[in-house]
Amino acid sequence: MSTADEEIAILAAKIRRAAPGLAAREEQERQDALKALREICICPGCPTYNVCAEQAAEKFFCAEGGSTVCIQGEHGCLCPDCPVHAEMGLSHRSFCTRDSETVQGYGTPER
């Protein structure tokens, strides 16, 4: 093996050893970013949000998906005014009843 090949092999080994740590660090950064967005979520102030959703700690529907049980109808929507909507560059609304941005983007029928 040439010196260049040996150096590439050593570098590749270092990358393989570092990769699990990098993946964990990237995942932690992603989780921290989502937590920060969840904290500025205004779902609880929406006219559609209800006591059941509050007690079930349901919110952040744009990322986590629609209400599983609590919210059945729409009584207004604050999604376009939410700082999360702007921060994430979202284009849909009424996530609590129509599901997440990702699901709505795939054309899942409204419920």
Backbone torsions as a table, in degrees:
resi	resn	phi	psi	omega
1	MET	NA	136.9	-179.7
2	SER	-77.0	166.4	179.1
3	THR	-60.1	-41.2	179.3
4	ALA	-63.0	-42.4	179.1
5	ASP	-64.5	-39.1	178.6
6	GLU	-64.6	-43.0	179.2
7	GLU	-63.2	-40.7	178.0
8	ILE	-64.9	-41.5	178.9
9	ALA	-63.8	-41.6	178.3
10	ILE	-64.3	-44.6	178.9
11	LEU	-62.8	-43.2	178.7
12	ALA	-61.4	-41.3	178.4
13	ALA	-63.5	-41.7	178.3
14	LYS	-62.5	-42.7	179.5
15	ILE	-63.2	-43.6	178.6
16	ARG	-61.1	-39.8	179.0
17	ARG	-68.8	-35.4	-177.7
18	ALA	-81.3	-25.1	-173.6
19	ALA	-54.9	-47.3	179.2
20	PRO	-59.5	-37.9	177.7
21	GLY	-66.6	-39.9	178.3
22	LEU	-65.2	-43.4	179.8
23	ALA	-62.0	-43.0	179.1
24	ALA	-64.6	-41.1	179.8
25	ARG	-66.1	-42.2	178.2
26	GLU	-63.4	-42.0	178.5
27	GLU	-63.5	-40.7	178.8
28	GLN	-64.5	-40.9	177.9
29	GLU	-63.6	-40.7	177.9
30	ARG	-63.6	-45.3	178.8
31	GLN	-62.6	-40.8	178.2
32	ASP	-63.4	-41.3	179.3
33	ALA	-65.1	-42.8	178.1
34	LEU	-64.6	-38.7	178.3
35	LYS	-62.4	-42.8	179.2
36	ALA	-63.7	-40.5	177.6
37	LEU	-67.1	-40.2	179.6
38	ARG	-61.0	-34.7	-179.1
39	GLU	-69.1	-26.9	179.6
40	ILE	-97.6	1.7	178.2
41	CYS	-59.8	134.7	-179.0
42	ILE	-105.4	13.4	178.8
43	CYS	-48.0	-44.7	-177.9
44	PRO	-60.8	-18.3	178.4
45	GLY	-91.3	-2.2	-176.7
46	CYS	-76.7	143.9	178.1
47	PRO	-63.3	-21.9	178.6
48	THR	-80.3	-26.6	-179.5
49	TYR	-63.9	142.5	-176.7
50	ASN	-133.7	176.8	-177.7
51	VAL	-61.0	-41.4	178.9
52	CYS	-57.3	-46.9	179.5
53	ALA	-63.1	-39.0	177.9
54	GLU	-62.6	-47.7	-178.9
55	GLN	-66.3	-30.1	178.6
56	ALA	-86.5	0.5	-178.1
57	ALA	56.8	35.3	175.9
58	GLU	-84.7	130.9	171.4
59	LYS	-174.0	-176.8	179.9
60	PHE	60.4	39.9	-175.1
61	PHE	-61.7	-29.0	-178.6
62	CYS	-61.2	-30.8	-179.7
63	ALA	-104.0	-36.9	-173.5
64	GLU	-94.3	-9.3	179.1
65	GLY	101.9	167.4	-175.9
66	GLY	-64.1	167.4	177.5
67	SER	-62.5	133.5	-177.0
68	THR	-79.3	-31.8	-176.4
69	VAL	-140.3	-40.9	-164.7
70	CYS	-71.6	-44.2	-172.6
71	ILE	-101.9	117.4	-176.2
72	GLN	-111.4	-26.8	-178.6
73	GLY	-131.2	165.6	179.7
74	GLU	-103.3	131.6	179.7
75	HIS	-128.0	33.7	-175.4
76	GLY	119.8	162.7	-177.3
77	CYS	-146.1	125.9	176.3
78	LEU	-100.0	-0.7	-174.8
79	CYS	-48.4	-48.9	-178.1
80	PRO	-62.6	-21.4	-179.9
81	ASP	-91.6	-6.0	-175.9
82	CYS	-75.1	137.2	177.3
83	PRO	-62.2	-26.6	177.3
84	VAL	-65.8	-41.4	179.7
85	HIS	-56.0	-46.8	179.6
86	ALA	-69.5	-46.3	-177.2
87	GLU	-60.0	-39.5	-177.5
88	MET	-91.1	-4.6	179.0
89	GLY	66.5	40.6	-176.5
90	LEU	-76.5	155.4	179.8
91	SER	-122.4	-11.5	-179.4
92	HIS	-101.2	-176.0	-177.7
93	ARG	-152.5	179.2	178.8
94	SER	51.8	47.0	-176.4
95	PHE	-63.6	-29.0	-178.6
96	CYS	-64.5	-31.2	-179.0
97	THR	-107.7	-22.3	-174.8
98	ARG	-109.1	-2.6	177.3
99	ASP	87.7	-179.9	-170.7
100	SER	-65.1	167.6	175.7
101	GLU	-56.4	-43.5	-178.5
102	THR	-62.0	-48.1	-178.7
103	VAL	-64.6	-45.3	179.2
104	GLN	-62.1	-33.8	179.4
105	GLY	-66.1	-23.9	178.5
106	TYR	-89.9	2.4	175.0
107	GLY	79.0	24.4	175.7
108	THR	-62.2	136.2	-178.6
109	PRO	-57.2	144.7	177.6
110	GLU	-66.4	149.9	175.6
111	ARG	-113.4	NA	NA
